[in-house]
Amino acid sequence: MDFTLALCGIGIVVLFMLVLLMGAIRIVQEYERLVVFRLGRCVGERGPGIVFLIPIMDRGVRVDLREQVREIPQQTSITKDNAPISIDFVWYYKVIDAASTVLQVGSFEAAAMYMATTTLRSVIGGIMLDEVLSQREQINQMLRTRLDEVTERWGVKVTNVEIREIIPPREVQEAMNRQMTAERVRRAVVTESTGTREAAINVAEGEKQAAILRAEGDKQSNILKSEGEKQAQALRADGYAAALEKIFTAAKTVDQKTMTLQYFETLKSIGAGASTKYIFPMEFTSLMTSFLKAKE
């Protein structure tokens, strides 16, 4: 009986030791760190891999080092010009100091969400409505900077902030739709007028080019005509010169008798006419005298 009780006691002790041993061994993943507290005092980070804790004395808190994303639900904020606007966004963060994340804030998730909400309202409150609608990237940068300034002391780095949706008041949406319609009409009118202007310019340019080509053709035609007339006149002049030269050469061989005979032929032609009066040059009498003397 005593031996059985002893075995039971030994078994209980062994089981208790196994439980303590299993509680003392922790497996920490590559993306995790274990913040160890010994008798309430932080003794640093452990991991990754197998981490041994002293039973009863040590307590470990796991911290995930991976980049996390959290959604901030739709919030109604008042812009600088007193326009209510609904905005929701997501923000990305990463733990860079696991010990500070555990020691500096009690509930990081809740604190970060409330901090993001108040920061959003603070940022939107200093911006006009038109700027909120048109400068989303600048607002993202301002939110990231503000959140990073607060979460830095918690050992957390805010890596990015992205606004997902901005919902302006209904009156503003209607005004934006009217403005968009007017802008599209204006662009259509501008495009049409630009097309008309370019078409008129193209037509005028074509007419100009055609007039230039016609003028150039007329010029070339006139030049060719002038050149042709010049060459024709030169040829006629050459012909006249050759004819005169032949006449002059032939005239050198003509004597007084030949001239007298030519005058007689002329008189014969005159006599065949109907005229009753004739006018003779004085040279004709001298030619007749010479001819009569030659005949005698």
Wavefront OBJ file of the C-alpha trace (Angstrom):
o trace
v 0.000 0.000 0.000
v 2.774 2.364 0.936
v 4.640 1.446 -2.240
v 1.576 2.258 -4.359
v 1.183 5.632 -2.682
v 4.844 6.318 -3.270
v 4.502 5.510 -6.967
v 1.474 7.769 -7.226
v 3.373 10.551 -5.545
v 6.326 10.103 -7.869
v 3.993 10.086 -10.874
v 2.319 13.284 -9.721
v 5.696 14.960 -9.241
v 6.902 13.807 -12.647
v 3.686 15.012 -14.267
v 3.999 18.331 -12.494
v 7.598 18.654 -13.667
v 6.557 17.817 -17.236
v 3.834 20.464 -17.110
v 6.315 23.004 -15.815
v 8.821 21.995 -18.490
v 6.236 22.270 -21.251
v 5.241 25.714 -19.972
v 8.874 26.774 -19.846
v 9.566 25.945 -23.499
v 8.223 28.393 -26.089
v 8.671 28.223 -29.858
v 8.914 31.704 -31.380
v 8.312 32.120 -35.120
v 10.670 34.058 -37.387
v 8.234 36.978 -37.640
v 7.622 37.108 -33.867
v 9.451 38.254 -30.758
v 8.816 37.219 -27.158
v 9.035 40.007 -24.588
v 10.030 38.269 -21.321
v 9.057 39.542 -17.859
v 10.854 38.032 -14.866
v 9.111 38.657 -11.583
v 7.373 41.612 -13.242
v 10.520 43.153 -14.688
v 11.186 43.222 -18.430
v 14.403 41.410 -19.241
v 14.295 41.934 -23.014
v 13.214 40.226 -26.202
v 13.738 36.596 -27.076
v 13.499 34.664 -30.326
v 13.098 33.481 -32.925
v 13.463 29.770 -32.226
v 13.187 27.884 -28.937
v 12.996 30.081 -25.855
v 13.278 28.687 -22.293
v 11.391 30.474 -19.515
v 11.870 29.926 -15.820
v 8.644 28.419 -14.529
v 6.542 30.651 -12.284
v 9.162 33.468 -12.458
v 9.026 34.285 -16.204
v 6.125 35.430 -18.370
v 6.302 35.954 -22.116
v 4.260 38.272 -24.392
v 4.277 37.566 -28.119
v 4.607 40.489 -30.535
v 4.039 40.146 -34.287
v 6.670 42.032 -36.337
v 4.889 41.684 -39.685
v 3.378 44.720 -41.384
v -0.248 45.051 -40.387
v -3.195 46.842 -41.969
v -6.136 48.300 -40.107
v -9.310 49.896 -41.423
v -10.698 53.075 -39.940
v -14.468 52.992 -40.519
v -16.275 55.895 -42.144
v -15.935 59.065 -40.103
v -17.800 62.360 -40.509
v -15.448 65.316 -40.381
v -15.964 69.071 -40.747
v -13.780 70.872 -43.273
v -12.307 74.327 -42.797
v -15.250 75.895 -44.639
v -17.757 74.050 -42.366
v -18.799 71.358 -44.859
v -19.540 67.884 -43.408
v -17.758 65.120 -45.267
v -17.506 61.349 -44.707
v -14.115 59.672 -45.068
v -12.792 56.189 -44.427
v -9.207 55.041 -44.837
v -6.780 52.229 -44.125
v -3.369 52.526 -42.555
v -0.357 50.219 -42.504
v 2.062 49.881 -39.622
v 4.931 47.697 -38.494
v 6.355 47.028 -35.028
v 10.026 47.979 -34.871
v 10.506 47.777 -31.072
v 8.571 44.903 -29.502
v 9.412 45.865 -25.924
v 8.157 49.442 -26.343
v 4.945 48.191 -27.903
v 4.241 46.121 -24.795
v 5.545 48.579 -22.210
v 4.439 51.977 -23.543
v 0.761 51.340 -24.337
v -1.831 49.116 -22.752
v -3.923 48.281 -25.819
v -2.134 49.322 -28.941
v -4.972 48.388 -31.317
v -7.571 50.512 -29.501
v -5.170 53.395 -28.936
v -4.108 53.413 -32.590
v -7.702 53.379 -33.859
v -8.772 56.304 -31.692
v -5.594 58.162 -32.540
v -6.217 57.668 -36.276
v -9.809 58.905 -35.921
v -8.882 62.084 -34.062
v -5.944 62.715 -36.388
v -8.226 62.418 -39.421
v -10.644 64.974 -38.021
v -7.803 67.292 -37.098
v -6.290 67.144 -40.577
v -9.616 67.551 -42.426
v -10.583 70.440 -40.146
v -7.688 72.499 -41.485
v -8.418 71.958 -45.201
v -11.045 73.477 -47.507
v -13.614 71.157 -49.106
v -12.265 71.626 -52.645
v -8.767 70.741 -51.452
v -10.060 67.630 -49.667
v -11.623 66.436 -52.927
v -8.632 67.248 -55.123
v -5.584 66.706 -52.885
v -6.022 63.157 -51.647
v -2.321 62.327 -51.876
v -1.354 65.321 -49.726
v -3.933 64.309 -47.105
v -2.527 60.773 -47.075
v 0.938 62.176 -46.438
v -0.296 64.456 -43.643
v -2.137 61.599 -41.931
v 0.884 59.310 -42.152
v 3.165 61.973 -40.683
v 0.811 62.784 -37.806
v 0.199 59.129 -36.929
v 3.892 58.305 -37.167
v 4.752 61.089 -34.724
v 2.395 59.597 -32.123
v 3.083 55.890 -32.641
v 6.859 56.292 -32.737
v 7.017 56.311 -28.935
v 5.114 53.021 -28.943
v 7.794 51.356 -31.082
v 5.556 51.331 -34.157
v 6.310 52.748 -37.615
v 3.393 53.891 -39.788
v 4.371 52.879 -43.322
v 1.427 54.080 -45.368
v -2.024 55.685 -45.221
v -4.586 55.444 -48.024
v -7.963 57.186 -48.141
v -10.440 54.779 -49.711
v -13.548 56.897 -50.147
v -14.579 60.514 -49.725
v -18.315 61.224 -49.678
v -19.200 64.945 -49.869
v -22.665 66.315 -48.967
v -25.504 65.723 -51.432
v -25.676 69.404 -52.402
v -21.973 69.363 -53.182
v -22.359 66.205 -55.257
v -25.161 67.804 -57.290
v -23.063 70.929 -57.820
v -20.108 68.780 -58.866
v -22.305 66.919 -61.365
v -23.526 70.202 -62.840
v -19.977 71.506 -62.985
v -18.819 68.293 -64.658
v -21.602 68.575 -67.257
v -20.747 72.210 -67.938
v -17.069 71.346 -68.231
v -17.797 68.584 -70.724
v -19.990 70.927 -72.781
v -17.247 73.543 -72.691
v -14.660 71.005 -73.825
v -16.937 69.868 -76.646
v -17.443 73.466 -77.811
v -13.738 74.182 -77.564
v -12.922 70.998 -79.458
v -15.458 71.825 -82.172
v -14.226 75.406 -82.530
v -10.650 74.184 -82.605
v -11.531 71.722 -85.343
v -13.313 74.454 -87.339
v -10.369 76.799 -86.927
v -7.886 74.152 -87.975
v -10.055 73.248 -90.973
v -10.219 76.913 -92.012
v -6.468 77.219 -91.559
v -5.916 74.109 -93.668
v -8.223 75.438 -96.406
v -6.509 78.837 -96.370
v -3.119 77.166 -96.387
v -4.186 75.014 -99.325
v -5.463 78.043 -101.244
v -2.256 79.877 -100.454
v -0.157 76.987 -101.710
v -2.355 76.717 -104.820
v -1.989 80.464 -105.509
v 1.766 80.202 -105.027
v 1.917 77.256 -107.410
v -0.243 79.098 -109.965
v 1.914 82.204 -109.686
v 5.015 80.092 -109.991
v 3.528 78.385 -113.064
v 2.585 81.730 -114.629
v 6.049 83.005 -113.907
v 7.678 80.007 -115.506
v 5.253 80.256 -118.459
v 6.031 83.960 -118.953
v 9.732 83.263 -118.691
v 9.428 80.527 -121.280
v 7.318 82.758 -123.554
v 9.789 85.616 -123.209
v 12.634 83.267 -123.884
v 10.838 81.911 -126.931
v 10.064 85.397 -128.268
v 13.642 86.415 -127.623
v 14.946 83.453 -129.547
v 12.368 84.037 -132.344
v 13.351 87.695 -132.614
v 16.998 86.696 -132.647
v 16.285 84.221 -135.434
v 14.249 86.814 -137.386
v 17.009 89.360 -136.903
v 19.537 86.836 -138.111
v 17.290 86.142 -141.125
v 16.881 89.860 -141.884
v 20.613 90.388 -141.525
v 21.333 87.512 -143.878
v 18.744 88.786 -146.379
v 20.093 92.338 -146.231
v 23.580 91.016 -146.640
v 22.503 89.103 -149.730
v 20.623 92.137 -151.050
v 23.630 94.338 -150.392
v 25.886 91.836 -152.133
v 23.500 91.642 -155.085
v 23.159 95.431 -155.181
v 26.895 95.786 -155.631
v 26.618 93.927 -158.983
v 23.688 96.049 -160.290
v 24.789 98.759 -162.851
v 22.945 101.788 -164.192
v 21.446 99.899 -167.108
v 19.886 97.302 -164.878
v 18.301 100.057 -162.778
v 16.979 101.737 -165.975
v 15.417 98.481 -167.131
v 13.835 98.064 -163.678
v 12.347 101.535 -163.993
v 10.929 100.592 -167.372
v 9.265 97.557 -165.848
v 7.794 99.813 -163.229
v 6.506 102.253 -165.881
v 4.929 99.342 -167.660
v 3.075 98.377 -164.525
v 2.010 101.979 -163.924
v 0.749 102.335 -167.463
v -1.473 99.352 -167.063
v -3.355 101.179 -164.317
v -6.358 103.547 -164.606
v -4.510 106.659 -163.351
v -4.001 109.650 -165.698
v -1.388 111.454 -163.654
v 2.010 110.094 -162.696
v 4.806 111.435 -160.583
v 8.368 110.479 -161.475
v 11.400 111.004 -159.287
v 14.118 113.287 -160.606
v 16.566 110.398 -160.667
v 14.423 108.864 -163.424
v 15.237 111.696 -165.925
v 18.936 111.300 -165.294
v 18.618 107.564 -165.811
v 16.723 108.130 -169.060
v 19.407 110.530 -170.299
v 22.123 108.069 -169.548
v 20.107 105.276 -171.203
v 19.515 107.328 -174.385
v 23.162 108.255 -174.619
v 24.095 104.621 -174.228
v 21.625 103.677 -176.961
v 23.006 106.297 -179.353
l 1 2 3 4 5 6 7 8 9 10 11 12 13 14 15 16 17 18 19 20 21 22 23 24 25 26 27 28 29 30 31 32 33 34 35 36 37 38 39 40 41 42 43 44 45 46 47 48 49 50 51 52 53 54 55 56 57 58 59 60 61 62 63 64 65 66 67 68 69 70 71 72 73 74 75 76 77 78 79 80 81 82 83 84 85 86 87 88 89 90 91 92 93 94 95 96 97 98 99 100 101 102 103 104 105 106 107 108 109 110 111 112 113 114 115 116 117 118 119 120 121 122 123 124 125 126 127 128 129 130 131 132 133 134 135 136 137 138 139 140 141 142 143 144 145 146 147 148 149 150 151 152 153 154 155 156 157 158 159 160 161 162 163 164 165 166 167 168 169 170 171 172 173 174 175 176 177 178 179 180 181 182 183 184 185 186 187 188 189 190 191 192 193 194 195 196 197 198 199 200 201 202 203 204 205 206 207 208 209 210 211 212 213 214 215 216 217 218 219 220 221 222 223 224 225 226 227 228 229 230 231 232 233 234 235 236 237 238 239 240 241 242 243 244 245 246 247 248 249 250 251 252 253 254 255 256 257 258 259 260 261 262 263 264 265 266 267 268 269 270 271 272 273 274 275 276 277 278 279 280 281 282 283 284 285 286 287 288 289 290 291 292 293 294 295 296
